[in-house]
Amino acid sequence: MKMLPILLLLTAAAPAVAEPAEQESERAFAWRATRSGKLLPIKEIERRVIPTMKGAQYIGFNLDPQSVVYTLKFLRDGEVIWVDVDGRSGQVLGQTGR
């Protein structure tokens, strides 16, 4: 009977344990793609996009390895704004929020 709470605790923790490996693979993908010239470095994307977001606080980014789209996240006046950027060209694809 004492094993059940431990098993439940371990089961609940399993997704949290799997996440860093998934993030690491995205980082590894980004590193390889950047080194090979297939993807612009995030610093270059940030250098282009952040100055255009007047009055917004830059929060961070995600990279979708399948579409090679960076999504930059900003906060302005309590509203979240996402900016999608093509990782190959650096072209802004779209923005949600104000």
LINHU-V974340 format. One record per residue. RES is the residue in three letters. PHI is phi as a letter, one per 30 degrees, with the letter a starting at -180 (none if undefined). D_CENTER is the distance of its C-alpha to the mean C-alpha in Angstrom with 1 decimal. Layout:
RES:PHI:D_CENTER / RES:PHI:D_CENTER
This chain:
MET:none:41.9 / LYS:d:40.1 / MET:d:37.7 / LEU:e:36.2 / PRO:d:34.4 / ILE:d:33.0 / LEU:d:31.9 / LEU:d:30.2 / LEU:d:28.4 / LEU:d:27.2 / THR:d:26.2 / ALA:d:24.1 / ALA:d:22.4 / ALA:e:21.6 / PRO:d:18.2 / ALA:d:17.1 / VAL:d:18.5 / ALA:d:16.8 / GLU:d:13.2 / PRO:e:13.2 / ALA:d:14.6 / GLU:d:12.0 / GLN:d:9.2 / GLU:d:11.9 / SER:d:12.5 / GLU:d:9.0 / ARG:d:9.8 / ALA:d:13.3 / PHE:e:12.6 / ALA:d:10.8 / TRP:d:13.8 / ARG:d:16.3 / ALA:d:15.3 / THR:d:15.3 / ARG:d:18.6 / SER:d:20.1 / GLY:i:19.4 / LYS:d:17.6 / LEU:b:14.3 / LEU:d:14.3 / PRO:d:12.9 / ILE:e:10.1 / LYS:d:13.1 / GLU:d:15.0 / ILE:d:12.5 / GLU:d:12.4 / ARG:e:16.2 / ARG:d:16.7 / VAL:c:14.8 / ILE:e:15.2 / PRO:d:19.0 / THR:d:19.2 / MET:c:17.8 / LYS:e:21.0 / GLY:i:21.3 / ALA:c:17.7 / GLN:c:15.9 / TYR:d:12.5 / ILE:c:10.3 / GLY:l:7.0 / PHE:b:3.9 / ASN:b:1.0 / LEU:b:4.4 / ASP:c:7.3 / PRO:d:9.9 / GLN:d:12.7 / SER:c:12.5 / VAL:h:11.0 / VAL:c:9.3 / TYR:d:6.7 / THR:c:6.1 / LEU:c:7.2 / LYS:c:8.5 / PHE:b:12.2 / LEU:b:15.1 / ARG:b:18.6 / ASP:h:21.8 / GLY:i:20.1 / GLU:c:18.2 / VAL:d:14.4 / ILE:b:13.6 / TRP:c:10.7 / VAL:b:11.2 / ASP:c:10.5 / VAL:b:11.5 / ASP:d:13.0 / GLY:d:11.9 / ARG:d:15.5 / SER:c:17.4 / GLY:i:15.3 / GLN:d:16.8 / VAL:d:15.4 / LEU:c:15.6 / GLY:l:15.6 / GLN:b:15.0 / THR:c:15.5 / GLY:j:17.3 / ARG:c:19.9
